[in-house]
Amino acid sequence: MSLIPIYRPRPSPLHASRAGVGALFCCALALTGALYRHPLVLAATLTAVILAGVAAGVGREIRRSLLLALPLALLVTIVNPLVYAEGDTLLVRGGEILGRRIDITLEATLYGALTGLRVMVIVVALGLLSAAVDPDELLRIFRRASYRSALTASLANRLVPVLARDAMRMSDAARCRPRPPARFAVARAALTGALDRSVDVAAALEVRGYALGGRPPRRRRPWSRHDLRFLAAAVAIAALAVTGAIAGIAWVEPYPTFELAWGADVWALSAALLVLALAPFAGRRARLGIGGGA
Amino acid sequence: MTLALARGFGYRYPDAARPALEDVSLEIEPGTFTVLAGVSGSGKSTLLRSLCGLVPHFHGGEAWGELSVGELDVREHGPGELAAVCGTVFQEPETQIVMSGVRAELELPLEHRREPAGAVARAVEETALALGVAHLLERRTETLSGGELQRVAIAAAMVHAPRLLLLDEPTSQLDPVTGDELVWLLRRLNEDFGTAVVMAEHRLERCLPAADRVIAMDRGRIACDSTPAGFLAWAGAGAPALETPAARLFSLSGLAARPVTVKEARAGLPPLERPAAPEPDGRRPRLRLPWRRRPESALALRGVWLEVEDGPVVLRGITLELAPGERVALMGRNGAGKSTLLRVAKGLVEPSRGRVDRAGDVALLLQNPGDYLIHDHAVDDAGAGGVLRAGLAGREDANPRDLSGGERQRLALEVVLGGPSATAVLLDEPTRGMDRIHQDELTARIGELADSGAAVAVATHDTEFTAAFADRVVLLGQGIVIADGPPTEILGGGRHFSTQVARITDGAALLPEDGAAALRSAPVAEAAG
């Protein structure tokens, strides 16, 4: 089971929107995680991402992203108070290691936890992108700008699961040998096999006319209601997040004593982010098929 | 206008001791269906790679003589330019699919040609419908079966409507039904759209009925260029490894005709007596079941279930015993549970329920022999004795990657047999992409292992190979044993799981040798041919 979500087409409004718009929506949520340190705003954004994932039918993939993000978040939470001793409230007075005094403060611990929460929001939002946005369509947009780089990314995206299966097969074959070989030998053989695969794929690309080097033509696709709704939500989320950050809403001052805003504007911002993120999934117009309105 | 023209064409791979192609002269006309025949290493793949321009542009090496495709000289024009004339499909479905989605895969060749968006959309739609992959367009490529992947690869090769389609053993990785469907799909492309097809293939009985012409390669040269019937006559005289079972049945019987299809063969033979049918009440006569009296099992699976978490039930209470010295073929369509059963038997996978009893070591050779060959020298993988038993004496220092498919298979088998004497030897699809000569060698090796007391079980789709090596056939379907008996009963009485000779003789014989013996004992007056 891969912790990195893999895209599968599903009948959801997010999957039905064009790849560029779906990616913008997910990136707007990730941007919010990057801009804020306030626990309420981060919790609201994380909730919004999880609920959006559930509404898009990728709840299981979001759970995997959470599992991937959790150790990173814990690591940040633990490391921050160990390396940063600012703050007035001393929790643990440690000894000296390599001439450096290790004191753990409440403020550094809380700040570490908030940074961990930010990591979770960003990782899970990108997990939503990975699970719900067609990578071929997305990379096709980039192929118009940088053809070879985007095609290389497409190949990598295609070959990762193939090579993962190869590695699993080679591991099984190693278990079938009477004397299991050294790990290095298997790893080297797996690498050589990956290179062989690459040569085969390169040959396939050649006979598909890769050397002609054409860029994909611009597609003129009518904008669907899902495209418009997710685009509006992405723009609104990004605009609200940037405006709120510039205006200093939801400020957090971790040192010397931990202080943070709890005014109505913070609650309003958090609620607005949640509503905006879920709005494209709500209502009759979010339904798929001909009954949902044009 | 001739689509492809070769005059005295030759080619040598970089650092190769001898040319892979020599003095090749041929013409491929529009709308023809040509089969390239020949044993492994005869030059079929190299000829196809020359026609699509990978030779010499991609592989390097030295080419001489004349070869043009669509009036483009292959030495001056690379694969990209030649792709306007010819589409190319390789053996391995997995590595010729470039994109993650089927629609994107079909769009890519047209995007390379800077086709406008409208033309791309139309070509993708029409090609998908024509090749029966329209229902796959929104699927992810990693979710497709081998047969579906190969169809998508053909669609990607055909999407820009090339006049020539080149295929290198496209059915070798597929089960017989999917392989047959693919050949008839190619015939329909050939007949409906006039696409010339050149296909290299080992399973000649599968594709000769669809072909107009057969070119047989031998050590890089064209040894025969004829109609299918003419090719079979040539093969009967000097290349028995390339004969189809039907043609071999006729040549062993002393009949002049060389039938291309089962229908032609049936028309040319007298009716033969079928073996005794099962008892009317459905019970098999006990006297004809020697495997019932087997001694202690070498390997036994008792009530084995395998339920995948969040997935299907793969094995459903399978009970199966293999006796020492027994040669068992496990057959069944893709997904029937054959490979999983072998993995459970070896211990690579733990069953959800049930028990596996092993009398001793179990050796398992999985589908890809290359996975076992991880060193730079054959001797480091299999030891000196293993290299000798694999028939590679004198090539101890050869890099396993430089060995042919059959040689790698033999070497990998010796790798898994390299430990203490195995009481059961399990092989998973060992004949995929293997020519008749190497199949015969494998049959002989299986015989040696069984004679030494090991139970041998082989998961295979290949009915001809099964008839040659097995003394028992176990048919799996949806994770249960649906038939278990001797080859004469399972392969002689089936529709799909039957040999070509069994279909010709209504199950009276499985192999050409048996059929010829039966014919010799049949009354001469009844002979129709």
Interface residues (C-beta under 8 A of the other chain):
Chain A: I6 Y7 R8 P9 D134 P135 D136 E137 R140 R143 S154 L155 N157 R158 P161 V162 R169 M170 D172 A173 A174 R175 C176 R177 P178 R179 P181 A185 V186 R188 A189 T192 G193 D196 R197 D200 V201 A202 A203 A204 L205 E206 V207 R208 G209 Y210 A211 L212 G213 G214 R215 P216 P217 R218 R219 R220
Chain B: C52 G53 L54 H57 F58 G78 P79 G80 E81 A83 A84 G87 T88 F90 E92 E94 T95 Q96 I97 V98 M99 S100 G101 R103 A104 E107 L108 P109 E111 H112 R113 R114 E115 P116 A117 V120 E138 R139 R140 T141 E142 T143 A156 A157 H160 R343 K346 L348 D361 A363 L364 L365 L366 N368 G370 D371 Y372 L373 I374 H375 R401 V415 V416 G418 G419 P420
